[in-house]
Amino acid sequence: MDAIDLVDSITVVDLVTLEAQAQNCTACPLCTTRKKVVFGEGNPTPTVFILGEGPGADEDASGRPFVGKAGQLLDKILAAAGMPRESVYIGNMVKCRPPGNRDPELSEMAACSQWLTPQLERLRPHIILTLGNIPSKNWLGLKLGITRTRGTWHRKTMPWGEVLCMPIFHPSYLLRNDTRAVGGPKSQTWRDIQEVKAVVDGKAPEGLEAQILEPKTSTLKAKLEPDSKTEVSPIVPNEIQRLF
């Protein structure tokens, strides 16, 4: 499956204006069943953007992304890694809840790209984390499933420059697979989010040629000299239980 071609068809002044315009969207049939448009929220100048698939019932009722049980777990994971929710930006492939929490359809994601594309262009994150299969395959363009791609770095060229992307497990998957065994989904997620935080702090991304993340005011820059390896902390079940 190819990544959805995101084309900015909206001319707006800023993110606030864009969000206001999105509230009246009728571009796909999801507008007939939604309660609220869930545009996204967070740091308006984020280093990290977290991309989910679509709102659930709690999000549809509140108008905020990731506020249900999966969102509460995501908050714990981010906080444990030293990246509190308010330091990142969180959004979805589609801004309206698919009925029954089904997967969003390709046509719905394509229609909603008129909001996601300019949203990303105004936020200009350096790192984008794709939660689960839907955004990893349909936005990032990966062919393999999340169990094969999680924790791997990928580069994507955006209008403002090159972005580092990493697929990670969706927190709802962690809730359905609630084991803290070493090598299980939670321990893998802890390893992945630690790697993300290390790259935010200046480490070269594992598995890619040397590249470091400069402060938010600049862009990703190739390293000229090898960087000292930042070790990811070993994982033990008690630590995972304490953290999330």
Contacts in CASP RR format, 6 or more apart in sequence:
PFRMAT RR
TARGET T0000
AUTHOR 0000-0000-0000
METHOD contacts of the structure
MODEL  1
MDAIDLVDSITVVDLVTLEAQAQNCTACPLCTTRKKVVFGEGNPTPTVFI
LGEGPGADEDASGRPFVGKAGQLLDKILAAAGMPRESVYIGNMVKCRPPG
NRDPELSEMAACSQWLTPQLERLRPHIILTLGNIPSKNWLGLKLGITRTR
GTWHRKTMPWGEVLCMPIFHPSYLLRNDTRAVGGPKSQTWRDIQEVKAVV
DGKAPEGLEAQILEPKTSTLKAKLEPDSKTEVSPIVPNEIQRLF
1 137 0 8 1.000
1 138 0 8 1.000
1 141 0 8 1.000
1 143 0 8 1.000
2 141 0 8 1.000
3 137 0 8 1.000
3 138 0 8 1.000
3 139 0 8 1.000
3 140 0 8 1.000
3 141 0 8 1.000
4 106 0 8 1.000
4 109 0 8 1.000
4 110 0 8 1.000
4 113 0 8 1.000
4 138 0 8 1.000
4 139 0 8 1.000
5 113 0 8 1.000
6 113 0 8 1.000
6 116 0 8 1.000
6 117 0 8 1.000
6 120 0 8 1.000
6 139 0 8 1.000
7 113 0 8 1.000
7 114 0 8 1.000
7 117 0 8 1.000
8 114 0 8 1.000
8 117 0 8 1.000
8 118 0 8 1.000
8 121 0 8 1.000
9 114 0 8 1.000
10 18 0 8 1.000
10 21 0 8 1.000
10 114 0 8 1.000
10 115 0 8 1.000
10 118 0 8 1.000
12 18 0 8 1.000
12 21 0 8 1.000
12 118 0 8 1.000
14 122 0 8 1.000
15 44 0 8 1.000
15 119 0 8 1.000
15 122 0 8 1.000
15 123 0 8 1.000
18 39 0 8 1.000
18 115 0 8 1.000
18 118 0 8 1.000
18 119 0 8 1.000
18 122 0 8 1.000
19 39 0 8 1.000
19 40 0 8 1.000
22 37 0 8 1.000
22 39 0 8 1.000
22 95 0 8 1.000
22 115 0 8 1.000
23 37 0 8 1.000
23 39 0 8 1.000
25 31 0 8 1.000
25 37 0 8 1.000
25 95 0 8 1.000
25 96 0 8 1.000
25 112 0 8 1.000
25 115 0 8 1.000
27 111 0 8 1.000
27 112 0 8 1.000
27 114 0 8 1.000
28 94 0 8 1.000
28 96 0 8 1.000
28 107 0 8 1.000
28 108 0 8 1.000
28 111 0 8 1.000
28 112 0 8 1.000
29 108 0 8 1.000
30 94 0 8 1.000
30 96 0 8 1.000
30 97 0 8 1.000
30 98 0 8 1.000
30 104 0 8 1.000
30 108 0 8 1.000
31 96 0 8 1.000
33 96 0 8 1.000
33 97 0 8 1.000
33 99 0 8 1.000
34 60 0 8 1.000
34 96 0 8 1.000
34 97 0 8 1.000
35 60 0 8 1.000
35 61 0 8 1.000
35 63 0 8 1.000
35 97 0 8 1.000
36 60 0 8 1.000
36 61 0 8 1.000
36 62 0 8 1.000
36 63 0 8 1.000
37 63 0 8 1.000
37 95 0 8 1.000
37 96 0 8 1.000
38 54 0 8 1.000
38 55 0 8 1.000
38 59 0 8 1.000
38 60 0 8 1.000
38 63 0 8 1.000
38 64 0 8 1.000
38 65 0 8 1.000
38 91 0 8 1.000
38 92 0 8 1.000
38 95 0 8 1.000
38 96 0 8 1.000
38 97 0 8 1.000
39 63 0 8 1.000
39 91 0 8 1.000
39 95 0 8 1.000
39 115 0 8 1.000
39 119 0 8 1.000
40 64 0 8 1.000
40 65 0 8 1.000
40 89 0 8 1.000
40 90 0 8 1.000
40 91 0 8 1.000
40 92 0 8 1.000
40 95 0 8 1.000
40 119 0 8 1.000
41 64 0 8 1.000
41 65 0 8 1.000
41 89 0 8 1.000
41 90 0 8 1.000
41 91 0 8 1.000
42 85 0 8 1.000
42 86 0 8 1.000
42 88 0 8 1.000
42 89 0 8 1.000
42 90 0 8 1.000
43 86 0 8 1.000
43 87 0 8 1.000
43 88 0 8 1.000
43 89 0 8 1.000
44 89 0 8 1.000
44 123 0 8 1.000
45 123 0 8 1.000
45 124 0 8 1.000
45 216 0 8 1.000
46 87 0 8 1.000
46 88 0 8 1.000
46 89 0 8 1.000
46 123 0 8 1.000
46 125 0 8 1.000
47 87 0 8 1.000
47 88 0 8 1.000
47 125 0 8 1.000
47 126 0 8 1.000
47 127 0 8 1.000
47 200 0 8 1.000
47 213 0 8 1.000
47 216 0 8 1.000
48 83 0 8 1.000
48 87 0 8 1.000
48 88 0 8 1.000
48 89 0 8 1.000
48 125 0 8 1.000
48 126 0 8 1.000
48 127 0 8 1.000
48 128 0 8 1.000
48 129 0 8 1.000
48 196 0 8 1.000
48 200 0 8 1.000
49 88 0 8 1.000
49 89 0 8 1.000
49 90 0 8 1.000
49 91 0 8 1.000
49 120 0 8 1.000
49 123 0 8 1.000
49 125 0 8 1.000
49 127 0 8 1.000
49 128 0 8 1.000
49 129 0 8 1.000
50 66 0 8 1.000
50 74 0 8 1.000
50 88 0 8 1.000
50 89 0 8 1.000
50 90 0 8 1.000
50 91 0 8 1.000
50 128 0 8 1.000
50 129 0 8 1.000
50 131 0 8 1.000
51 91 0 8 1.000
51 92 0 8 1.000
51 93 0 8 1.000
51 128 0 8 1.000
51 129 0 8 1.000
51 130 0 8 1.000
51 131 0 8 1.000
51 135 0 8 1.000
51 139 0 8 1.000
52 65 0 8 1.000
52 90 0 8 1.000
52 91 0 8 1.000
52 92 0 8 1.000
52 93 0 8 1.000
52 130 0 8 1.000
52 131 0 8 1.000
52 132 0 8 1.000
52 134 0 8 1.000
52 135 0 8 1.000
52 170 0 8 1.000
53 92 0 8 1.000
53 93 0 8 1.000
53 94 0 8 1.000
53 103 0 8 1.000
53 104 0 8 1.000
53 131 0 8 1.000
53 132 0 8 1.000
53 134 0 8 1.000
53 135 0 8 1.000
53 170 0 8 1.000
54 92 0 8 1.000
54 93 0 8 1.000
54 94 0 8 1.000
54 95 0 8 1.000
54 97 0 8 1.000
54 98 0 8 1.000
54 104 0 8 1.000
54 134 0 8 1.000
55 63 0 8 1.000
55 65 0 8 1.000
55 92 0 8 1.000
55 94 0 8 1.000
55 95 0 8 1.000
55 96 0 8 1.000
55 97 0 8 1.000
56 68 0 8 1.000
56 97 0 8 1.000
56 101 0 8 1.000
57 97 0 8 1.000
57 101 0 8 1.000
58 67 0 8 1.000
58 68 0 8 1.000
59 65 0 8 1.000
59 66 0 8 1.000
59 67 0 8 1.000
59 68 0 8 1.000
59 97 0 8 1.000
60 96 0 8 1.000
60 97 0 8 1.000
65 90 0 8 1.000
65 91 0 8 1.000
65 92 0 8 1.000
66 74 0 8 1.000
66 75 0 8 1.000
66 90 0 8 1.000
66 91 0 8 1.000
66 171 0 8 1.000
69 172 0 8 1.000
69 175 0 8 1.000
70 170 0 8 1.000
70 171 0 8 1.000
70 172 0 8 1.000
70 175 0 8 1.000
71 171 0 8 1.000
73 171 0 8 1.000
73 174 0 8 1.000
73 175 0 8 1.000
73 244 0 8 1.000
74 85 0 8 1.000
74 90 0 8 1.000
74 171 0 8 1.000
75 84 0 8 1.000
75 85 0 8 1.000
76 243 0 8 1.000
76 244 0 8 1.000
77 171 0 8 1.000
77 189 0 8 1.000
77 190 0 8 1.000
77 193 0 8 1.000
77 243 0 8 1.000
77 244 0 8 1.000
78 84 0 8 1.000
78 85 0 8 1.000
78 87 0 8 1.000
78 88 0 8 1.000
78 193 0 8 1.000
79 85 0 8 1.000
80 190 0 8 1.000
80 193 0 8 1.000
80 243 0 8 1.000
80 244 0 8 1.000
81 193 0 8 1.000
81 194 0 8 1.000
81 196 0 8 1.000
81 197 0 8 1.000
82 197 0 8 1.000
83 193 0 8 1.000
83 196 0 8 1.000
83 197 0 8 1.000
83 200 0 8 1.000
89 123 0 8 1.000
89 125 0 8 1.000
91 119 0 8 1.000
93 104 0 8 1.000
93 109 0 8 1.000
93 112 0 8 1.000
93 116 0 8 1.000
93 134 0 8 1.000
93 135 0 8 1.000
93 138 0 8 1.000
93 139 0 8 1.000
94 104 0 8 1.000
94 108 0 8 1.000
94 109 0 8 1.000
94 112 0 8 1.000
95 112 0 8 1.000
95 115 0 8 1.000
96 112 0 8 1.000
98 104 0 8 1.000
98 105 0 8 1.000
98 108 0 8 1.000
103 134 0 8 1.000
104 112 0 8 1.000
104 134 0 8 1.000
106 138 0 8 1.000
109 134 0 8 1.000
109 138 0 8 1.000
109 139 0 8 1.000
116 139 0 8 1.000
120 128 0 8 1.000
120 158 0 8 1.000
121 158 0 8 1.000
121 159 0 8 1.000
121 160 0 8 1.000
124 158 0 8 1.000
124 160 0 8 1.000
125 163 0 8 1.000
126 163 0 8 1.000
126 164 0 8 1.000
126 213 0 8 1.000
126 216 0 8 1.000
126 219 0 8 1.000
126 220 0 8 1.000
127 163 0 8 1.000
127 164 0 8 1.000
127 165 0 8 1.000
127 166 0 8 1.000
127 196 0 8 1.000
127 199 0 8 1.000
127 200 0 8 1.000
127 213 0 8 1.000
128 140 0 8 1.000
128 156 0 8 1.000
128 163 0 8 1.000
128 164 0 8 1.000
128 165 0 8 1.000
128 166 0 8 1.000
129 165 0 8 1.000
129 166 0 8 1.000
129 167 0 8 1.000
129 168 0 8 1.000
129 196 0 8 1.000
130 136 0 8 1.000
130 139 0 8 1.000
130 140 0 8 1.000
130 165 0 8 1.000
130 166 0 8 1.000
130 167 0 8 1.000
130 168 0 8 1.000
131 167 0 8 1.000
131 168 0 8 1.000
131 169 0 8 1.000
131 170 0 8 1.000
131 171 0 8 1.000
132 146 0 8 1.000
132 150 0 8 1.000
132 167 0 8 1.000
132 168 0 8 1.000
132 169 0 8 1.000
132 170 0 8 1.000
132 173 0 8 1.000
133 145 0 8 1.000
133 146 0 8 1.000
135 167 0 8 1.000
136 142 0 8 1.000
136 145 0 8 1.000
136 146 0 8 1.000
136 149 0 8 1.000
136 167 0 8 1.000
137 143 0 8 1.000
137 145 0 8 1.000
140 154 0 8 1.000
140 156 0 8 1.000
140 165 0 8 1.000
140 167 0 8 1.000
142 149 0 8 1.000
142 154 0 8 1.000
142 167 0 8 1.000
146 167 0 8 1.000
146 169 0 8 1.000
146 170 0 8 1.000
146 173 0 8 1.000
149 167 0 8 1.000
150 166 0 8 1.000
150 167 0 8 1.000
150 168 0 8 1.000
150 169 0 8 1.000
150 188 0 8 1.000
150 189 0 8 1.000
150 192 0 8 1.000
151 166 0 8 1.000
151 167 0 8 1.000
151 168 0 8 1.000
151 188 0 8 1.000
151 191 0 8 1.000
151 192 0 8 1.000
151 195 0 8 1.000
152 166 0 8 1.000
152 167 0 8 1.000
152 207 0 8 1.000
153 164 0 8 1.000
153 165 0 8 1.000
153 166 0 8 1.000
153 199 0 8 1.000
153 205 0 8 1.000
153 206 0 8 1.000
153 207 0 8 1.000
153 208 0 8 1.000
154 164 0 8 1.000
154 165 0 8 1.000
154 166 0 8 1.000
154 167 0 8 1.000
155 162 0 8 1.000
155 163 0 8 1.000
155 164 0 8 1.000
155 165 0 8 1.000
155 208 0 8 1.000
156 162 0 8 1.000
156 163 0 8 1.000
156 165 0 8 1.000
157 163 0 8 1.000
160 219 0 8 1.000
161 219 0 8 1.000
161 220 0 8 1.000
162 219 0 8 1.000
162 220 0 8 1.000
163 220 0 8 1.000
164 199 0 8 1.000
164 205 0 8 1.000
164 208 0 8 1.000
164 211 0 8 1.000
164 213 0 8 1.000
164 220 0 8 1.000
166 192 0 8 1.000
166 195 0 8 1.000
166 196 0 8 1.000
168 189 0 8 1.000
168 192 0 8 1.000
168 193 0 8 1.000
169 185 0 8 1.000
169 188 0 8 1.000
169 189 0 8 1.000
169 192 0 8 1.000
173 185 0 8 1.000
174 185 0 8 1.000
174 186 0 8 1.000
174 189 0 8 1.000
177 184 0 8 1.000
177 185 0 8 1.000
177 186 0 8 1.000
178 186 0 8 1.000
179 185 0 8 1.000
179 186 0 8 1.000
180 186 0 8 1.000
180 187 0 8 1.000
180 237 0 8 1.000
180 240 0 8 1.000
180 241 0 8 1.000
181 187 0 8 1.000
181 237 0 8 1.000
182 235 0 8 1.000
182 236 0 8 1.000
182 237 0 8 1.000
183 235 0 8 1.000
186 240 0 8 1.000
186 244 0 8 1.000
187 235 0 8 1.000
187 237 0 8 1.000
187 240 0 8 1.000
190 235 0 8 1.000
190 239 0 8 1.000
190 240 0 8 1.000
190 243 0 8 1.000
190 244 0 8 1.000
191 232 0 8 1.000
191 235 0 8 1.000
194 232 0 8 1.000
194 233 0 8 1.000
195 205 0 8 1.000
195 206 0 8 1.000
195 232 0 8 1.000
198 230 0 8 1.000
198 232 0 8 1.000
199 205 0 8 1.000
199 213 0 8 1.000
200 213 0 8 1.000
201 230 0 8 1.000
202 212 0 8 1.000
202 213 0 8 1.000
202 227 0 8 1.000
202 230 0 8 1.000
203 212 0 8 1.000
203 227 0 8 1.000
203 229 0 8 1.000
203 230 0 8 1.000
204 210 0 8 1.000
204 211 0 8 1.000
204 212 0 8 1.000
204 223 0 8 1.000
204 227 0 8 1.000
205 211 0 8 1.000
209 222 0 8 1.000
210 222 0 8 1.000
210 223 0 8 1.000
210 226 0 8 1.000
210 227 0 8 1.000
211 220 0 8 1.000
211 221 0 8 1.000
211 222 0 8 1.000
211 223 0 8 1.000
212 220 0 8 1.000
212 221 0 8 1.000
212 223 0 8 1.000
212 227 0 8 1.000
213 220 0 8 1.000
214 220 0 8 1.000
214 221 0 8 1.000
233 239 0 8 1.000
END
